[in-house]
Structure formats: structure tokens, C-alpha cells
Amino acid sequence: MTREQALIEAENAAKSAAQLAVRAEDYARSSNRDDQYRIERYAAAGSLWADTSRAFTALADQLPETAEETSRG
């Protein structure tokens, strides 16, 4: 895996985390009691995606830049 690939994966995971957080918030604001059980599930899934994003970011930080990345930079 290259640094750029890790950053792409980090970005994709962060987007998934954000989408799940929005859904959890929507369910938290819902007056429908049937939706309340979904809050914890969406929040937990969002947290896992956020952790995944942080892991890929940490990995990218440790990987060397490729020659292509250096020439663009």
C-alpha cells in the first residue's frame, strides 16, 4: 500500500463515519420510538469507521512519499 492509497482509504472511511453520524443524529431527533434503537447501532458503526480513518491516516504518516507524490507536491 502506498501513502496515497492509505490517504484515500482514510478519506473514504471518514466519509462513511460522517454519513453514519448524520443518520444517528436523525434517529436521535426522531419522535418515533421505534427509531430509538437505531441510534446506538449507527453511532457504534460510525465510531468504527472513524477509528478506521485514523488508522489509515497513521499508516499514511509512516509510509514514504512515492516519486509521483513528490513531483506533484
Secondary structure as a PSIPRED ss2 file (coil, helix, strand):
# PSIPRED VFORMAT (PSIPRED V4.0)

   1 M C   1.000  0.000  0.000
   2 T C   1.000  0.000  0.000
   3 R H   0.000  1.000  0.000
   4 E H   0.000  1.000  0.000
   5 Q H   0.000  1.000  0.000
   6 A H   0.000  1.000  0.000
   7 L H   0.000  1.000  0.000
   8 I H   0.000  1.000  0.000
   9 E H   0.000  1.000  0.000
  10 A H   0.000  1.000  0.000
  11 E H   0.000  1.000  0.000
  12 N H   0.000  1.000  0.000
  13 A H   0.000  1.000  0.000
  14 A H   0.000  1.000  0.000
  15 K H   0.000  1.000  0.000
  16 S H   0.000  1.000  0.000
  17 A H   0.000  1.000  0.000
  18 A H   0.000  1.000  0.000
  19 Q H   0.000  1.000  0.000
  20 L H   0.000  1.000  0.000
  21 A H   0.000  1.000  0.000
  22 V H   0.000  1.000  0.000
  23 R H   0.000  1.000  0.000
  24 A H   0.000  1.000  0.000
  25 E H   0.000  1.000  0.000
  26 D H   0.000  1.000  0.000
  27 Y H   0.000  1.000  0.000
  28 A H   0.000  1.000  0.000
  29 R H   0.000  1.000  0.000
  30 S C   1.000  0.000  0.000
  31 S C   1.000  0.000  0.000
  32 N C   1.000  0.000  0.000
  33 R H   0.000  1.000  0.000
  34 D H   0.000  1.000  0.000
  35 D H   0.000  1.000  0.000
  36 Q H   0.000  1.000  0.000
  37 Y H   0.000  1.000  0.000
  38 R H   0.000  1.000  0.000
  39 I H   0.000  1.000  0.000
  40 E H   0.000  1.000  0.000
  41 R H   0.000  1.000  0.000
  42 Y H   0.000  1.000  0.000
  43 A H   0.000  1.000  0.000
  44 A H   0.000  1.000  0.000
  45 A H   0.000  1.000  0.000
  46 G H   0.000  1.000  0.000
  47 S H   0.000  1.000  0.000
  48 L H   0.000  1.000  0.000
  49 W H   0.000  1.000  0.000
  50 A H   0.000  1.000  0.000
  51 D H   0.000  1.000  0.000
  52 T H   0.000  1.000  0.000
  53 S H   0.000  1.000  0.000
  54 R H   0.000  1.000  0.000
  55 A H   0.000  1.000  0.000
  56 F H   0.000  1.000  0.000
  57 T H   0.000  1.000  0.000
  58 A H   0.000  1.000  0.000
  59 L H   0.000  1.000  0.000
  60 A H   0.000  1.000  0.000
  61 D H   0.000  1.000  0.000
  62 Q H   0.000  1.000  0.000
  63 L C   1.000  0.000  0.000
  64 P C   1.000  0.000  0.000
  65 E C   1.000  0.000  0.000
  66 T C   1.000  0.000  0.000
  67 A H   0.000  1.000  0.000
  68 E H   0.000  1.000  0.000
  69 E H   0.000  1.000  0.000
  70 T H   0.000  1.000  0.000
  71 S H   0.000  1.000  0.000
  72 R H   0.000  1.000  0.000
  73 G C   1.000  0.000  0.000
